[in-house]
Amino acid sequence: MDYNLQAIEQCRAAVAGQAGPIAAAGDGLPLDADAGAFGRLPASAALADAVRALATAAGTELDRAGALLGGVDRALDSIGTSVAGTERAATQSLTTA
């Protein structure tokens, strides 16, 4: 098989560059939204509850996405390391034979 190590590394670097920012995207979500932020409307409390629930769910999903991207980064790194090691071993066996 022929692997393009440069392409694997470029993909890994692109994924690694997104893992942190994706996970951090939920950091500023209004987890503590207060009913007073929506004025004195009869539905202010329900709206604040909905905003908190949405912010919590979105934050959880963004954290999960960041973790998944981190896993892809590690997997691609492992693949690149393994392929490079295999290629080195093959080259050495051809030159020392």
Long-range contacts (C-beta under 8 A, 24 or more apart in sequence): 3-83, 5-80, 5-83, 5-84, 5-87, 8-76, 8-79, 8-80, 8-83, 9-76, 9-80, 11-76, 12-73, 12-76, 12-77, 12-80, 15-69, 15-72, 15-73, 15-76, 16-69, 16-73, 18-69, 19-66, 19-67, 19-69, 19-70, 19-73, 20-66, 22-62, 22-65, 22-66, 22-69, 23-62, 23-63, 23-65, 23-66, 23-67, 24-66, 25-62, 26-55, 26-58, 26-59, 26-60, 26-61, 26-62, 26-63, 27-59, 29-55, 29-56, 29-58, 29-59, 30-55, 31-55, 31-56, 31-59
